[in-house]
Amino acid sequence: MLSKEITESQQYIYNALKQCHLQKAFARLRMLSAQLQEWDADTKLNDLETSYRYMIQYLLDGIIDPKRTHVYNHLITATYHLTDVICDKLRVNCDMTLYYTTRKSHRIANKTLSQLYSALDNSVNELSLSELIHDNKSIIPKRKEVEHNAEDFFDKIWTNFPTHTDDYATLRDALQPHHLPESVSAMVVSAITLNIIHSFDETMIDILIDAYLHHDSPEVQIRALSGVLISVLHYHPRLHLYANLGNRLSLLQDNEQFNLDTRNILFQFIRGRDTEKISRKMTEEILPKMMKISPSLYKKIKEDDALNEIESLEQNPEWQELLEQTGVTDNLMELNELQMQGADVFMSTFAHLKGFSFFNSLANWLVPFVTNHSAVYDALGTEEWGKRFADILRSSGFLCNSDKYSFCLSLAHAPIEQRQMMASQFRTENAQMEEDAKAELYKKSRERESISNRYIQDLYRLIKLHPRRSEFLDIFSIPLNELLQIRNIFHITHEEKLLKSLGEYLFKNQYYNDAVQIFDILSHNNYTDSELFQKYAYCHQTLNNYHEALELYLKADLIKPNNVWTLRHIAICYRNLKKIDIALDYFIRANDIDPENLSINLNIGHCYLEQKMYDKALSYYYKVDYLDSKGTKARRPIAWCSFLAGKYEQAASWYQKILSATPTAPDYLNAAHVAWVRGNIREAINLYLQCIEADGNDIKRFTQNFEHDTQELIDAGIKQEDIPIILDQIVYQASEKKNN
């Protein structure tokens, strides 16, 4: 049986159980069990189906069973588990994903979790002894042994299924405070999280909750809670079946630290969707701009200065001027602001630095950055500058653990001078960033938030950058509406303070679909917040939901009447709904309050234009032209309106101004119409040809645009029978010109 067929059957059973169709689930599971040909699996399946048939019979006989719900839920959860066990056994021999190849690795395949833990524990004790007696020769080899054993333990935890009672006991012991180094304990928690993502395990989640509550390391606590929340997000449709787990999560609601940590993790989780957008901004906007300015930049710097003063670029005012002219300064300021808010701005920078052999081990994608890691030692050596650099890197709150290792590894083969220069520059930059953030980010109250930000970014890199990333569940693609409806953390996700922060974040970053969901929840308890209804309406407007937007704008207007912004957007909605009369009324109301607003006056002109009241339209267009300091906003409306009003000489004069500036394809088209109506056919054809050329020589698109204006030409006195003839002549000439 192919792995794809197994996955499809497993998903079919999951869907059947989700809809409480146990008979369908049993039928498909029996087909899988027949493929497995294992007596124990058949027996368990028969027992489950027999129990279900007895329950049905009791119901038909009218027997009152107060435990029926409990029994029914147990049947469903047991069927979920049996499905996972059977599918797992079928996959072992046919699935070549990283999960199963790791499980079959000779390093861990024939060893129990307890044996691997003992080996790890012994190597940790031996390393501690070597450090205690300052046995420098053995410290590095012992440290590498600990790291290798920790990686094996990680892999075994991740691929350990089904988990037995002794395994649970081993994990609980491993996560006792001070039993293992903090970095190793953090890796254990991450491995448990990956194990749960692969196959649901209530006891594993329980172990993570205990680690969150009882471990003394903030790093371990935050990772454990992140694992709990990821599990809740992934498996929320079935969590109601596990009463004990639900009770534990409910009890945590009274823990204020839990609520605060959960808010931070969820917010960073949602903020992760900004990472790809930021990366695109770096690769498509900022870096190309930097590349473009490089030649002119270096021409402006004397060769002596460039050689003798590394920081001359930073101090050169001409460089700053170039940056401002190209817009790079604004981009960098925007990225700096996002960085201060906790956004992941380094993804694109380090995306290409995950090819080191260090990252061949899955565990190393999620190991906390420690300065005594052998990979750091090998990369930076024993010199004092290397130690200082590692310490600076460790204390930095602006790089995730994975990127810190990438940074170190990238220096391993660089010349010593370049290493020292990069270290010096990073120290300067990091000091500045820490100074900027000192008042907020590194306060003890924000330490846990910083940890959660780094860890979620580590997970993001694993999910998005790992060579076998397609084999991992993309936990960052879970829709926001699912997150908001999870009953176990409903009290947190629907807390007004969090919703307002989340709504502002989504709105500011233009995630209008998601922001609508947040504002919808907030609007039920904030009947007098006009700004909330404005933003809620604006989201709908950008999504072209004009009816919904209009209703919300009208509510905002009731709460806070005569707000120019609200009136203008009400008018825009009415205009898009083709209710021009009402739109005009609202634009005029807005204009009475703010008579020099160019946008409002332009829109009033547009409304009159659509009503074919050309003289009134022109009066407002002239007003805009008078008020506009650049004198360009009203040129095109005046020219076109003049044409429609039959003022052809006036239209020609305006189009002459437009064509002498920066004309577009529509400008040539409209100017050609005016020339034709004035009797200058050859001039008109020449302008039509320029229109085609300006539009990429797309004759088909030109023809469509030309035919769209047919009625205006007829109204202006052009004979209908002449129009196709002139159009053919234009196409003839354009085709000949294109071919030549």
C-alpha positions in Angstrom: 0.0 0.0 0.0 1.4 3.4 -1.0 2.0 6.1 1.6 -0.3 8.5 -0.2 -3.2 5.9 0.0 -2.5 5.4 3.7 -2.7 9.2 4.3 -5.9 9.6 2.3 -7.5 6.7 4.3 -6.3 8.2 7.5 -7.8 11.6 6.6 -11.0 10.0 5.6 -11.3 8.3 9.0 -10.4 11.6 10.8 -13.2 13.4 8.9 -15.7 10.6 9.7 -14.8 10.8 13.4 -15.0 14.6 13.4 -18.6 14.2 12.1 -19.3 11.4 14.6 -19.8 8.7 11.9 -18.2 5.8 13.7 -19.6 3.2 11.3 -17.8 4.9 8.4 -14.6 5.1 10.4 -14.7 1.4 11.4 -15.4 0.3 7.8 -12.4 2.2 6.4 -10.2 1.2 9.4 -11.0 -2.5 8.8 -9.7 -2.1 5.2 -6.4 -0.7 6.6 -6.2 -3.4 9.2 -6.7 -6.1 6.5 -3.6 -4.7 4.8 -1.6 -4.8 8.0 -2.6 -8.4 8.8 -2.0 -8.1 12.5 -4.1 -10.1 15.0 -3.8 -7.5 17.8 -5.1 -4.6 15.6 -8.0 -6.7 14.4 -8.9 -7.6 18.0 -8.9 -4.0 19.1 -11.0 -2.9 16.2 -13.5 -5.7 16.9 -13.7 -4.7 20.5 -14.4 -1.1 19.7 -17.1 -1.9 17.1 -18.7 -4.4 19.5 -18.8 -1.8 22.3 -20.4 0.6 19.9 -23.1 -1.8 18.8 -23.9 -2.6 22.4 -24.3 1.2 23.1 -26.6 1.5 20.1 -28.7 -1.4 21.3 -29.0 0.1 24.8 -30.2 3.3 23.2 -32.8 1.4 21.1 -34.0 -0.5 24.2 -34.6 2.8 26.1 -32.0 2.0 28.7 -30.8 5.1 30.6 -27.0 5.2 30.7 -25.6 8.2 32.5 -22.1 7.3 31.2 -23.2 7.1 27.6 -21.4 10.4 26.6 -18.3 9.3 28.4 -18.3 5.9 26.7 -19.0 7.4 23.3 -16.2 9.9 23.6 -13.9 7.1 24.6 -14.8 5.1 21.6 -14.0 8.0 19.3 -10.6 8.8 21.0 -9.7 5.1 21.0 -10.5 4.9 17.3 -8.4 8.0 16.6 -5.5 6.3 18.4 -6.0 2.9 16.7 -6.1 4.6 13.3 -2.7 6.3 14.0 -1.2 3.0 15.2 -2.3 1.0 12.2 -1.3 3.8 9.7 2.0 4.2 11.4 2.8 0.4 11.1 1.8 0.4 7.4 4.0 3.4 6.7 7.2 2.1 8.3 8.1 0.0 5.3 7.0 2.3 2.5 7.4 5.9 3.7 10.7 7.6 2.9 10.0 10.9 4.7 12.6 12.3 7.2 10.4 11.1 10.1 10.6 7.4 9.2 14.2 7.4 7.9 15.2 9.0 11.2 13.3 6.4 13.1 15.1 3.6 11.3 18.5 5.3 11.8 21.1 2.9 13.3 21.9 5.4 16.0 18.5 5.1 17.6 16.5 2.3 15.9 17.5 -0.5 18.4 17.6 1.6 21.5 14.9 2.6 23.9 14.2 6.1 25.1 15.4 5.1 28.5 18.7 3.9 27.2 19.4 7.0 25.2 18.5 9.1 28.2 20.9 7.2 30.4 23.7 7.7 27.8 22.9 11.5 27.7 22.7 11.8 31.5 26.1 10.0 31.9 27.8 12.2 29.3 26.4 15.3 31.0 27.8 14.1 34.3 31.2 13.4 32.8 31.4 16.8 31.2 30.5 18.4 34.5 33.3 16.5 36.2 35.8 17.6 33.5 34.8 21.2 33.9 35.0 20.9 37.7 38.6 19.7 37.7 39.5 21.9 34.7 40.5 19.0 32.5 40.8 21.2 29.4 41.9 18.3 27.1 38.7 16.4 27.7 36.2 19.2 27.9 35.7 19.7 24.1 35.4 15.9 23.3 33.0 15.5 26.2 30.9 18.5 25.1 30.6 17.0 21.6 29.6 13.7 23.1 26.8 15.5 25.0 25.7 17.2 21.9 25.6 14.0 19.9 23.7 12.2 22.6 21.2 15.1 22.9 20.6 14.9 19.2 19.9 11.2 19.4 17.6 11.7 22.3 15.8 14.5 20.4 15.3 12.2 17.3 14.0 9.3 19.4 11.5 11.5 21.2 10.3 13.0 17.9 9.8 9.6 16.2 8.8 7.6 19.3 5.3 6.2 18.5 3.3 4.7 20.1 4.7 6.0 23.4 4.7 3.6 26.3 4.3 4.2 30.1 8.0 3.9 30.7 8.7 6.5 28.0 6.4 9.0 29.7 8.3 8.4 33.0 11.6 9.0 31.2 10.5 12.3 29.7 9.1 13.5 33.0 12.4 12.7 34.7 14.4 14.4 31.9 12.4 17.6 32.4 12.9 17.8 36.1 14.8 21.1 36.9 18.6 20.8 36.9 18.6 17.2 35.6 19.9 18.3 32.2 21.5 21.5 31.0 18.9 24.2 30.1 19.7 24.0 26.4 19.2 20.2 26.3 15.9 20.5 28.3 14.7 23.1 25.8 15.5 20.6 23.0 13.6 17.9 24.8 10.5 20.1 24.9 10.8 20.9 21.2 11.1 17.2 20.3 7.9 16.5 22.3 6.1 19.2 20.4 7.2 17.7 17.1 6.1 14.3 18.3 2.6 15.6 19.2 2.3 17.4 15.8 2.9 14.0 14.1 0.4 12.1 16.3 -1.9 13.4 19.0 -0.9 12.3 22.5 -2.8 13.7 25.5 -0.2 12.5 28.0 2.6 14.3 26.0 0.6 17.5 26.2 0.2 16.9 29.9 4.0 16.6 30.2 4.4 19.9 28.4 2.0 21.6 30.8 3.9 20.2 33.8 7.2 21.5 32.3 5.6 25.0 31.9 4.4 25.1 35.5 7.3 23.5 37.3 10.5 24.0 35.4 12.6 26.9 36.6 14.0 28.0 33.2 12.0 30.7 31.3 13.4 29.2 28.0 12.0 25.8 28.8 8.7 27.2 30.1 8.0 29.3 27.0 8.9 26.4 24.7 6.6 24.1 26.6 3.7 26.5 26.5 4.3 27.1 22.8 4.1 23.3 22.3 0.8 23.2 24.2 -0.7 26.0 22.2 0.5 24.5 18.9 -1.1 21.2 19.9 -4.3 23.0 20.8 -4.3 24.9 17.5 -3.7 21.8 15.4 -6.1 19.4 17.2 -8.8 21.8 18.5 -11.7 20.0 16.6 -11.1 16.9 18.9 -10.0 18.5 22.2 -13.5 18.4 23.6 -13.2 14.6 23.8 -10.4 14.8 26.3 -12.0 16.0 29.6 -8.9 15.8 31.7 -6.9 17.9 29.3 -9.7 20.5 29.0 -9.9 20.7 32.8 -6.1 21.4 33.1 -6.3 24.1 30.5 -9.3 25.6 32.3 -7.5 25.7 35.6 -4.6 27.6 34.0 -7.0 30.5 33.2 -6.5 31.7 36.8 -2.8 31.9 36.2 -2.0 35.5 35.1 1.5 34.5 33.9 -0.1 31.8 31.7 -2.5 34.4 30.2 0.3 36.9 29.6 2.6 34.2 28.0 -0.2 32.9 25.9 -1.0 36.4 24.5 2.7 36.9 23.6 3.0 33.6 21.9 -0.2 33.9 20.0 0.6 37.4 18.9 4.1 36.4 17.6 2.5 33.4 15.9 0.1 35.6 14.0 2.9 38.1 13.4 4.8 35.3 11.6 2.6 35.9 8.5 4.4 39.2 8.1 7.7 37.5 7.6 7.3 36.6 4.0 6.1 40.1 3.2 9.1 41.6 4.9 11.4 39.2 3.1 10.0 40.2 -0.2 10.4 43.8 0.7 14.1 43.2 1.4 14.7 41.1 -1.8 12.5 43.0 -4.2 12.7 46.6 -3.0 15.6 47.5 -0.6 18.4 45.3 -1.9 17.8 46.2 -5.6 17.8 49.9 -4.6 21.0 49.4 -2.7 22.5 47.6 -5.8 21.4 50.5 -8.0 23.0 53.2 -5.9 26.3 51.3 -5.4 28.1 52.6 -8.5 27.3 56.2 -7.9 28.0 55.8 -4.2 31.5 54.5 -4.7 32.3 57.2 -7.3 31.5 59.8 -4.6 34.0 58.3 -2.1 37.7 58.8 -2.5 39.7 55.7 -2.8 41.8 56.7 0.2 38.8 57.1 2.5 37.3 53.8 1.4 40.5 52.0 2.2 41.4 53.7 5.4 38.1 54.3 7.1 35.6 51.4 7.1 32.8 53.6 8.6 33.3 56.4 6.0 30.2 55.2 4.2 28.1 55.7 7.2 29.4 59.2 7.8 29.3 60.5 4.3 26.5 63.0 3.8 26.5 62.4 0.1 25.7 58.7 0.7 22.8 59.7 3.0 21.5 62.0 0.2 21.6 59.1 -2.2 19.8 56.8 0.2 17.0 59.4 0.7 16.7 60.0 -3.1 16.2 56.3 -3.8 13.8 55.8 -0.8 16.1 53.3 1.0 16.1 55.5 4.1 12.3 55.2 4.5 12.4 51.5 3.9 15.1 51.0 6.5 13.3 53.1 9.0 10.2 51.0 8.4 12.1 47.8 8.9 13.7 49.2 12.1 10.3 50.0 13.5 9.0 46.5 12.7 12.1 45.0 14.3 11.5 47.0 17.5 7.9 45.6 17.5 9.3 42.0 17.4 8.8 41.4 13.7 11.1 38.9 12.0 13.2 41.1 9.7 16.2 38.8 9.3 14.5 35.9 7.5 15.8 36.8 4.0 19.3 37.7 5.4 19.9 34.2 6.9 17.7 32.1 4.6 20.7 31.2 2.5 22.9 30.3 5.5 21.1 27.1 6.5 23.2 24.9 4.2 25.9 24.2 6.8 26.3 20.6 7.9 25.3 21.8 11.4 21.7 22.0 10.1 21.7 18.4 8.9 20.5 17.5 12.4 16.9 18.4 12.9 17.6 19.1 16.6 20.0 21.9 15.7 17.3 23.9 14.0 15.7 24.3 17.5 18.7 24.3 19.9 19.1 27.4 22.0 22.2 29.4 21.2 24.9 28.8 23.8 28.4 30.2 23.6 30.1 26.9 24.6 28.5 24.8 21.8 31.2 23.1 19.8 29.9 24.6 16.5 30.5 28.1 18.0 33.9 27.1 19.3 35.0 25.6 16.0 33.8 28.7 14.1 35.2 31.4 16.4 38.2 29.7 17.9 39.7 30.5 21.3 40.8 34.1 20.8 39.4 36.7 23.0 37.6 38.6 20.2 35.7 35.3 19.4 34.6 34.9 23.0 33.4 38.5 23.2 31.6 38.2 19.9 29.8 35.0 21.1 28.8 36.7 24.3 27.4 39.7 22.4 25.5 37.4 20.0 24.1 35.4 22.9 22.7 38.6 24.6 21.2 39.9 21.4 17.4 39.8 21.5 17.1 40.7 17.8 18.3 37.4 16.2 16.7 34.0 16.8 18.8 31.1 17.9 19.0 29.5 14.4 20.3 32.7 12.9 22.9 33.2 15.6 24.4 29.8 14.7 24.2 30.7 11.0 26.1 33.9 11.8 28.8 32.1 13.6 29.2 29.4 11.0 29.4 31.9 8.2 32.5 33.3 9.8 34.3 30.0 10.1 36.1 30.2 6.7 36.4 34.0 6.5 39.9 35.6 6.9 40.7 36.7 10.4 40.6 40.4 9.4 37.2 40.1 8.0 36.0 38.2 11.0 37.2 40.9 13.4 35.7 43.6 11.2 32.3 41.9 11.1 32.4 41.3 14.8 33.2 45.0 15.4 30.4 46.1 13.2 27.9 43.7 14.8 29.0 44.9 18.2 28.3 48.5 17.2 25.0 47.7 15.6 23.9 45.5 18.5 24.9 48.1 21.1 22.8 50.7 19.3 19.8 48.3 19.0 20.1 47.4 22.7 20.3 51.1 23.6 17.1 51.8 21.6 15.3 48.9 23.2 16.7 49.2 26.7 13.7 51.0 28.1 11.4 48.2 27.0 12.6 45.0 25.4 15.2 43.9 28.0 13.2 44.7 31.1 12.6 41.5 33.0 8.9 41.8 32.3 9.7 41.5 28.6 12.3 38.8 28.8 9.7 36.0 28.3 8.3 37.9 25.3 11.7 38.0 23.7 12.2 34.3 24.3 8.8 33.5 22.6 9.6 35.7 19.7 13.0 34.0 19.1 11.5 30.5 19.5 8.6 31.1 17.1 11.1 32.5 14.6 13.2 29.3 15.0 10.1 27.2 14.3 9.3 29.4 11.3 12.7 28.7 9.8 12.3 25.0 10.3 8.9 24.9 8.7 9.8 27.3 5.8 13.5 26.6 5.1 14.3 23.0 6.0 15.3 21.0 2.8 12.4 18.5 3.7 10.0 21.3 4.7 7.2 19.9 2.6 7.0 17.0 5.0 6.3 19.2 8.0 2.9 20.5 9.0 2.8 24.2 8.3 1.5 25.4 11.6 1.7 29.0 10.4 -1.0 28.5 7.8 -3.7 27.9 10.4 -6.5 30.4 9.6 -7.1 33.2 12.2 -10.8 32.4 12.5 -9.9 28.9 13.7 -7.6 30.3 16.3 -10.2 32.7 17.6 -12.8 29.9 18.1 -10.7 27.5 20.2 -12.8 27.1 23.3 -9.9 26.1 25.6 -8.2 29.6 25.2 -11.4 31.5 24.3 -11.0 33.7 27.4 -7.6 34.9 26.1 -8.3 35.2 22.4 -11.4 37.2 23.1 -9.8 39.5 25.7 -10.5 43.0 24.6 -7.0 44.3 25.1 -5.5 41.5 23.0 -8.2 41.9 20.3 -7.6 45.7 20.0 -3.8 45.2 19.7 -4.3 42.4 17.2 -6.9 44.4 15.2 -4.5 47.4 15.0 -1.7 45.2 13.9 -3.7 43.5 11.2 -5.2 46.7 10.0 -1.9 48.5 9.9 -0.3 45.7 7.9 -3.3 45.5 5.5 -4.5 42.0 6.5 -8.1 43.3 6.0 -9.8 39.9 5.8 -8.4 38.9 9.2 -8.9 42.4 10.7 -12.6 42.2 9.7 -13.0 39.2 12.0 -11.4 41.0 14.9 -13.4 44.2 14.5 -16.6 42.2 14.2 -16.0 40.7 17.7 -15.0 44.1 19.2 -18.0 45.9 17.7 -20.4 43.8 19.8 -19.2 45.5 23.0 -18.1 48.9 21.7 -21.2 50.5 20.4 -19.9 54.1 20.9 -16.4 53.7 19.3 -16.7 55.6 16.0 -13.0 54.9 15.2 -13.6 51.2 15.5 -16.5 51.3 13.1 -14.5 53.5 10.7 -11.7 50.9 10.5 -14.2 48.0 10.4 -15.9 49.7 7.5 -12.7 50.5 5.7 -11.6 46.8 5.8 -14.9 45.9 4.1 -14.4 48.7 1.6 -11.0 47.5 0.6 -12.5 44.1 0.1 -15.2 45.6 -2.2 -17.9 44.8 0.3 -19.6 48.1 -0.2 -23.0 47.3 1.3 -21.3 46.1 4.6 -18.9 49.0 4.6 -21.7 51.6 4.0 -23.7 50.2 6.9 -20.7 50.5 9.3 -19.8 54.0 8.0 -23.3 55.2 8.7 -23.1 53.8 12.3 -19.8 55.8 12.7 -21.5 58.9 11.4 -24.3 58.4 13.9 -21.8 58.1 16.8 -19.7 61.0 15.6 -21.5 63.2 13.1 -19.9 65.4 10.4 -16.6 63.7 10.4 -15.1 64.6 7.0 -13.3 61.3 6.6 -16.4 59.3 7.4 -18.6 61.4 5.1 -16.2 61.1 2.2 -16.1 57.3 2.5 -19.9 57.0 2.8 -20.0 59.0 -0.5 -17.4 56.7 -2.1 -19.5 53.6 -1.1 -22.7 55.1 -2.5 -20.8 56.0 -5.7 -19.5 52.4 -6.1 -23.1 51.2 -5.6 -24.2 53.5 -8.5 -26.2 55.7 -6.2 -24.7 58.9 -7.6 -27.3 61.3 -6.2 -26.8 60.2 -2.6 -23.0 60.1 -3.1 -23.1 63.7 -4.3 -25.1 64.8 -1.2 -22.5 63.3 1.1 -19.6 64.8 -0.8 -21.2 68.2 -0.6 -21.7 67.8 3.1 -18.0 67.0 3.5 -17.1 69.9 1.2 -19.1 72.3 3.4 -16.9 71.3 6.3 -13.6 71.2 4.4 -14.0 73.3 1.3 -10.4 73.2 0.2 -10.0 69.4 0.3 -8.8 68.5 -3.2 -10.1 64.9 -3.1 -13.6 65.9 -2.1 -13.8 68.6 -4.8 -12.5 66.1 -7.4 -15.1 63.6 -6.4 -17.9 66.1 -6.6 -16.7 66.9 -10.1 -16.8 63.2 -11.0 -20.3 62.8 -9.7 -21.5 65.7 -11.8 -19.6 64.3 -14.8 -21.4 60.9 -14.4 -24.7 62.8 -14.3 -23.6 64.6 -17.5 -23.8 67.9 -15.8 -20.5 69.0 -17.4 -20.5 72.7 -16.6 -20.9 72.0 -12.8 -18.3 69.3 -13.1 -15.9 71.8 -14.7 -16.4 74.4 -12.0 -15.2 71.9 -9.4 -12.3 70.7 -11.5 -11.2 74.3 -12.0 -11.4 74.9 -8.3 -9.1 71.9 -7.8 -6.7 73.1 -10.4 -6.6 76.5 -8.6 -6.0 75.0 -5.2 -3.5 72.3 -6.3 0.0 73.7 -5.9 1.4 71.4 -8.6 -1.5 72.0 -10.9 -1.7 68.4 -12.2 -4.5 66.6 -10.3 -7.4 68.2 -12.4 -5.7 68.4 -15.8 -7.1 65.1 -17.1 -10.6 65.5 -15.7 -10.8 69.1 -17.2 -9.6 67.9 -20.6 -12.0 64.9 -20.8 -14.9 66.9 -19.4 -14.3 69.7 -21.9 -14.4 67.1 -24.7 -17.7 65.6 -23.4 -19.1 69.2 -23.0 -18.3 69.9 -26.7 -15.6 72.4 -25.8 -13.1 70.9 -28.2 -10.6 73.8 -28.5 -10.4 73.9 -24.7 -10.0 70.2 -24.5 -7.2 70.3 -27.2 -5.4 73.0 -25.2 -5.5 70.9 -22.0 -4.3 67.7 -23.8 -1.4 69.7 -25.2 -0.3 70.4 -21.7 -0.8 66.8 -20.6 1.2 65.4 -23.6 4.1 67.8 -23.0 4.5 66.4 -19.5 4.4 62.6 -18.7 1.6 61.2 -20.9 0.1 57.8 -20.6 -1.5 55.6 -23.2 -5.0 56.8 -22.2 -3.8 60.4 -22.6 -2.8 59.7 -26.3 -6.1 58.0 -26.9 -8.2 60.8 -25.5 -6.1 63.5 -27.3 -6.6 61.5 -30.5 -10.4 61.6 -30.0 -10.2 65.4 -29.6 -8.1 65.8 -32.8 -10.5 63.6 -34.8 -13.5 65.5 -33.7 -11.8 68.8 -34.6 -11.2 67.3 -38.1 -7.5 66.5 -37.8 -7.8 62.9 -38.8 -4.1 62.3 -39.7 -3.0 63.9 -36.4 -5.6 61.7 -34.6 -4.2 58.5 -36.3 -0.7 59.6 -35.3 -1.8 60.0 -31.7 -3.6 56.6 -31.8 -0.4 55.0 -32.9 1.5 56.6 -30.1 -1.1 55.3 -27.7 -0.5 51.7 -29.0 3.3 52.2 -28.6 2.9 53.6 -25.1 0.8 50.5 -24.2 3.5 48.0 -25.2 2.2 47.7 -28.8 -0.8 45.7 -27.6 -3.1 46.2 -30.5 -5.9 44.0 -29.1 -6.0 46.0 -25.8 -6.0 49.3 -27.8 -8.9 48.0 -30.0 -10.9 47.2 -26.8 -10.3 50.6 -25.3 -11.1 52.4 -28.6 -14.4 50.6 -29.0 -15.3 51.4 -25.4 -15.3 55.1 -26.4 -17.4 54.6 -29.5 -20.5 56.2 -28.1 -18.6 59.3 -27.0 -17.2 59.7 -30.5 -20.7 59.4 -32.1 -22.1 61.9 -29.5 -19.3 64.3 -30.6 -20.4 64.1 -34.2 -18.3 61.3 -35.7 -20.2 59.2 -38.2 -20.8 55.7 -36.9 -19.8 54.2 -40.3 -16.5 56.0 -40.3 -15.4 54.5 -36.9 -14.6 50.9 -38.0 -12.8 52.3 -41.2 -10.5 54.5 -39.2 -9.9 51.7 -36.7 -8.9 49.4 -39.5 -6.4 52.0 -40.8 -4.9 52.4 -37.4 -4.5 48.6 -37.1 -2.9 48.4 -40.6 -0.3 51.1 -39.7 0.4 49.7 -36.3 0.9 46.2 -37.6 3.2 47.4 -40.4 5.2 49.5 -37.9 5.5 46.5 -35.5 6.7 44.2 -38.3 9.2 46.7 -39.5 
